[in-house]
Amino acid sequence: MYSCRGSCLLGFARLFVSHLLLMSALSLAGHRLVALQNDDRSRVDSNQNRPRDQPELRQLLLSAWRQYREVYSRYKPYEQLSSACTYHNGQLFSALQDYQKYNASCALWSTRWLFSAEKTNPSRGKEVLVCVNPAYGFHLERNLSGSPWVLVKLIPASADKEFQTLQESAKVIRDSSMYALGALVPEALDELLKRPEFIIYRTNEQQTDGDICVIIENLGPPKDESMPSLIRKLILTLRPEYYYAVIRCQYERRSPVYHWGWFEEKGEGEALEWKVYDSKILHITGTVIKGTVIDYDNKGKVIRLVNYVSESKLEEAQRERVPSDEEFTLRYYGLPEPAGVTWPKPRPWWLYLSHMGLSLVVMGLSLGAYLHWRRVRRAYLDAKAHAA
């Protein structure tokens, strides 16, 4: 009797446990289904709320900037000197001057380090100059105390790779005309708009002076380590009347540094001074950029946080005189030319004077011969008239 009752109780217990397990499984499946539905709904909402690329805006800006380059080429200076001061956490970190000069076949760029708080900077307290001409390139240095130039490196045209790199840098100096448009932007806008992972769209934020606000955003994952500086987002204030020149900019970027980690930067810049040429060419001559840089090691630990302010100003610009090729040679800086390199020597001044004197003598003789011929002919005609 007791064994029969125990068997019944055991059967009921098994049935209850199996029923409980079944209900738990159904409940978990129901919760999972609801969670998946909510996740799908949130993903759809997220995709709907995500800003969409505006190809017509992209083409408008690329076309306007292309027209700007074509017109600005008439006003681009052959020489320009600019200065910049950078402050880290409220203390002066560096002060320098940048100088550029170019003509159709040569280019030169130099940096004068007036001050640098970074004692490991090899150029601290020096002026560094790099130049390239059709025959060779060279790297010079000198102390700011006024010491003579010292040749650091000579790059002949036969050194294909290094010389090609110099020529590409020279081409950037000669052809660059985005200074007025991109003075506040840490990357080339044209290149960003050509990359498929970047989208561009206009915001409805109200601006003054007829300006518009556009956003260039990188929707791809931050895994492209081939770019030395990977922009994540740009917020640009553009002025349409000046070929959509950049007046203000906010940016976020992440840049890998392979030997120790990476850094993340957020900054904003604003144009303080500018000049206008031909009523439509806006050339920025003064900027201020403020931002924060956070350095991380390879494990993601914060190494350093720097709040910085950078002030830049265009000091001088020369647009009238085209520099001669001689200004891009070692001889111009008081150093001997490389062996085997010869340049056409300018003709001496006395040669021009002798050519002018000879031309005057020939003209005088020709005029004298002509006057003598007229006298002889007139005498002949007079004599013939009297004989008749």
C-alpha positions in Angstrom: 0.0 0.0 0.0 2.8 2.3 1.0 4.8 1.4 -2.1 1.8 2.2 -4.4 1.3 5.5 -2.7 5.0 6.4 -3.0 5.0 5.5 -6.6 2.0 7.8 -7.2 3.7 10.7 -5.4 6.9 10.1 -7.3 5.0 10.2 -10.6 3.2 13.4 -9.6 6.6 15.0 -8.7 8.1 14.0 -12.0 5.1 15.4 -13.9 5.2 18.6 -11.9 9.0 19.1 -12.5 8.7 18.4 -16.2 5.7 20.8 -16.4 7.7 23.5 -14.5 10.7 23.1 -16.8 8.5 23.3 -19.9 6.9 26.5 -18.6 10.3 28.0 -17.8 11.6 27.2 -21.3 8.5 28.7 -22.9 8.9 31.8 -20.7 12.6 32.2 -21.6 11.8 31.8 -25.3 9.1 34.4 -25.0 11.4 36.9 -23.3 14.1 36.2 -25.9 11.6 36.7 -28.8 10.5 40.0 -27.2 14.1 41.1 -26.8 14.9 40.3 -30.4 11.9 42.2 -31.6 12.8 45.2 -29.5 16.4 45.0 -30.7 15.2 44.9 -34.3 12.9 47.8 -33.7 15.6 49.9 -32.1 18.0 49.0 -35.0 15.4 50.2 -37.5 14.8 53.4 -35.5 18.5 53.9 -35.3 18.9 53.5 -39.1 16.0 55.8 -39.6 17.5 58.5 -37.3 21.0 58.2 -38.8 21.8 61.2 -41.0 21.9 60.4 -44.7 24.5 61.4 -47.2 23.7 64.4 -49.4 25.5 63.7 -52.7 24.3 67.0 -54.2 25.9 68.9 -51.4 29.2 67.0 -51.9 29.2 67.9 -55.6 28.3 71.5 -54.9 31.3 71.9 -52.5 33.8 70.1 -54.7 32.7 72.2 -57.7 33.0 75.5 -55.7 36.4 74.6 -54.3 37.6 73.6 -57.8 36.5 77.1 -59.1 38.2 78.7 -56.1 41.5 77.0 -56.9 41.4 78.2 -60.5 40.7 81.8 -59.5 43.1 81.8 -56.5 46.0 80.8 -58.7 46.1 84.5 -59.9 46.6 85.7 -56.3 48.7 82.9 -54.7 51.9 84.4 -53.3 55.3 83.2 -54.6 56.7 83.8 -51.1 55.0 83.9 -47.7 56.1 84.0 -44.1 53.8 82.9 -41.2 54.3 82.6 -37.5 52.6 80.3 -34.9 52.6 80.0 -31.1 51.3 76.9 -29.3 50.4 76.8 -25.6 50.1 73.5 -23.6 48.0 73.7 -20.4 48.5 77.5 -20.3 52.3 77.4 -20.8 54.1 78.4 -24.0 55.2 75.2 -25.7 56.6 76.3 -29.1 57.0 79.4 -31.2 58.1 79.2 -34.8 58.1 80.8 -38.2 57.4 79.0 -41.5 58.7 80.3 -44.8 57.8 79.1 -48.3 59.0 80.1 -51.7 58.5 78.6 -55.2 58.6 79.2 -58.9 57.6 77.0 -61.9 60.4 74.4 -61.3 61.7 74.9 -57.8 60.4 75.1 -54.2 61.7 75.9 -50.8 60.3 75.6 -47.3 61.9 76.4 -43.9 61.0 76.4 -40.2 62.7 78.7 -37.7 62.2 77.3 -34.1 62.2 80.5 -32.0 61.3 78.5 -28.9 60.5 74.9 -28.0 59.8 73.5 -24.5 60.4 70.0 -25.8 64.1 69.6 -25.2 64.3 66.4 -27.2 63.4 68.3 -30.4 66.5 68.1 -32.6 65.6 71.4 -34.3 65.3 73.3 -31.1 66.9 76.7 -31.5 67.7 76.2 -35.1 66.5 77.1 -38.6 65.8 74.1 -40.9 65.6 74.6 -44.6 64.6 72.1 -47.4 64.9 73.0 -51.0 64.6 71.2 -54.4 65.5 72.3 -57.9 65.5 70.2 -61.2 69.1 69.0 -60.5 69.1 68.1 -56.8 67.6 68.7 -53.4 69.3 69.7 -50.1 68.7 70.0 -46.4 70.4 72.9 -44.5 70.5 73.9 -40.9 71.9 76.8 -38.9 71.7 78.2 -35.3 69.5 81.2 -34.7 72.6 83.1 -33.5 73.4 83.9 -37.1 75.9 81.1 -37.8 76.4 80.1 -41.5 74.4 77.4 -43.1 75.5 73.8 -42.8 74.7 71.1 -45.4 73.0 68.2 -43.6 72.0 66.2 -46.7 72.3 66.4 -50.4 69.8 64.5 -52.5 70.8 64.2 -56.2 68.3 63.6 -58.9 69.7 60.1 -59.4 68.4 59.2 -55.9 65.0 58.3 -57.4 62.9 57.7 -54.3 64.1 60.5 -52.1 64.2 63.0 -54.9 60.7 62.0 -56.0 59.5 62.6 -52.5 61.0 66.1 -52.5 59.4 66.9 -55.9 56.0 65.8 -54.6 56.4 68.1 -51.6 57.4 70.9 -53.9 54.3 70.2 -56.1 52.1 70.5 -53.0 53.6 74.0 -52.3 53.2 75.1 -55.9 49.7 73.8 -56.4 48.2 74.1 -52.9 45.4 76.7 -52.9 43.4 75.4 -50.0 45.1 77.6 -47.4 42.1 80.0 -47.5 39.6 77.2 -47.4 41.3 74.7 -45.1 43.4 76.8 -42.8 41.3 75.6 -39.8 40.9 71.9 -41.0 43.4 69.3 -39.9 42.8 67.2 -43.1 42.4 67.9 -46.8 38.7 68.3 -47.4 38.8 67.2 -51.0 40.4 63.9 -50.0 37.8 63.3 -47.2 34.9 63.8 -49.6 36.3 61.3 -52.0 36.5 58.5 -49.4 33.4 56.3 -49.4 33.1 55.9 -45.6 32.6 59.7 -45.2 29.1 61.2 -45.5 28.3 64.9 -45.7 25.0 66.6 -44.8 23.7 70.0 -43.9 22.3 70.9 -40.6 19.3 73.2 -39.9 21.3 75.2 -37.4 20.9 78.9 -38.0 24.0 80.9 -38.8 24.9 84.5 -39.1 26.1 86.4 -42.2 24.4 83.9 -44.5 26.8 81.1 -43.5 25.8 77.4 -43.6 26.8 74.5 -41.3 27.7 71.1 -42.7 28.9 67.9 -41.1 31.4 65.5 -42.5 31.2 62.2 -40.6 33.1 58.9 -40.8 30.6 56.0 -40.4 33.2 53.3 -40.9 34.9 51.6 -37.9 38.1 53.2 -36.7 40.3 50.5 -38.1 41.9 52.1 -41.1 45.5 52.4 -39.8 46.8 53.5 -43.2 45.8 57.1 -42.6 48.3 59.0 -40.4 45.4 60.9 -38.9 41.8 59.5 -39.1 39.1 62.1 -38.9 35.9 60.9 -37.1 33.8 64.0 -37.5 34.0 67.6 -38.8 31.5 70.4 -38.2 32.2 73.2 -40.7 30.8 76.7 -40.9 31.0 77.7 -44.5 30.6 81.1 -46.2 28.9 80.6 -49.6 29.8 84.0 -51.1 33.5 83.1 -50.9 33.4 79.7 -52.6 32.2 78.1 -49.3 35.3 79.1 -47.4 35.7 77.5 -43.9 35.2 80.2 -41.2 34.9 77.9 -38.2 35.6 74.2 -37.6 35.1 71.6 -34.9 36.8 68.2 -35.3 37.3 64.8 -33.7 40.1 62.5 -34.8 42.0 59.4 -33.7 45.5 58.8 -34.8 47.6 55.6 -34.2 51.2 55.9 -33.1 52.7 52.5 -33.7 55.5 52.5 -31.2 53.5 53.3 -28.1 49.7 53.5 -28.7 47.4 56.2 -30.1 46.0 59.6 -29.3 42.5 61.1 -29.5 41.9 64.8 -30.2 39.0 67.2 -30.1 39.4 70.7 -31.2 37.7 73.8 -32.7 39.2 76.6 -34.7 38.0 80.0 -35.9 39.3 82.5 -38.5 40.2 85.8 -36.9 41.6 87.8 -39.8 41.3 87.5 -43.6 41.8 89.4 -46.8 39.4 89.4 -49.8 40.7 89.6 -53.4 38.6 90.1 -56.5 35.5 90.4 -54.2 35.2 86.6 -53.9 38.6 85.2 -52.9 38.9 85.0 -49.2 42.4 84.4 -47.8 42.6 83.6 -44.1 45.6 85.4 -42.5 44.9 84.7 -38.8 43.5 81.8 -36.9 43.1 80.4 -33.4 42.6 76.7 -32.7 41.8 75.2 -29.2 41.6 71.6 -28.3 42.4 68.6 -26.1 44.7 65.7 -26.9 44.7 62.5 -24.9 47.5 60.0 -25.3 46.9 56.3 -24.7 49.4 53.4 -24.5 48.9 50.1 -26.2 46.8 48.8 -23.3 44.4 51.8 -23.4 45.8 53.5 -20.3 45.9 57.3 -20.4 49.5 58.6 -20.6 49.0 62.3 -21.0 46.2 64.9 -21.3 47.0 68.2 -23.0 44.8 71.3 -23.4 46.3 73.3 -26.2 45.8 76.7 -27.9 47.5 77.4 -31.3 47.6 80.9 -32.8 48.8 81.4 -36.4 49.2 84.6 -38.5 50.4 85.3 -42.0 53.2 87.9 -41.6 54.3 88.6 -45.2 53.2 87.6 -48.7 54.9 88.5 -52.0 52.9 88.1 -55.2 54.6 90.3 -57.8 58.2 89.0 -58.2 58.8 85.5 -59.4 61.9 84.0 -57.7 64.8 83.1 -60.0 66.2 79.5 -60.2 69.4 80.7 -58.7 67.6 81.4 -55.3 67.1 77.6 -55.0 70.7 76.5 -55.3 73.5 75.9 -52.7 75.5 78.7 -54.2 72.8 81.2 -53.2 73.4 80.1 -49.5 77.2 80.4 -49.7 77.9 76.7 -50.3 79.6 75.1 -53.3 77.6 73.4 -55.9 77.7 69.6 -56.2 80.3 68.1 -58.5 79.2 68.0 -62.1 76.3 70.4 -61.7 76.5 73.6 -63.8 74.0 76.3 -64.2 73.6 78.8 -67.1 75.6 81.8 -66.0 74.0 85.2 -66.4 75.5 87.4 -69.1 77.8 90.1 -67.8 76.5 93.6 -67.8 79.3 94.9 -70.1 78.1 92.4 -72.8 74.7 94.1 -72.9 76.4 97.5 -73.1 78.7 96.4 -76.0 75.7 95.1 -77.9 73.9 98.4 -77.4 77.0 100.3 -78.5 77.4 98.1 -81.6 73.8 98.5 -82.5 74.1 102.3 -82.2 77.2 102.3 -84.5 75.4 100.1 -87.1 72.4 102.5 -87.0 74.7 105.5 -87.3 76.6 104.1 -90.3 73.3 103.0 -92.0 71.9 106.5 -91.5 75.1 108.1 -92.8 75.1 105.9 -95.9 71.5 106.7 -96.6 72.0 110.5 -96.3 75.1 110.3 -98.5 73.1 108.4 -101.1 70.4 111.1 -101.0 72.9 113.9 -101.6 74.6 112.1 -104.5 71.2 111.3 -106.1 70.0 114.9 -105.7 73.2 116.3 -107.2 72.8 113.9 -110.2 69.2 114.9 -110.8 70.1 118.6 -110.5 72.9 118.2 -113.1 70.6 116.3 -115.4 68.0 119.0 -115.2 70.4 121.8 -116.1 71.8 119.9 -119.0 68.3 119.6 -120.5 
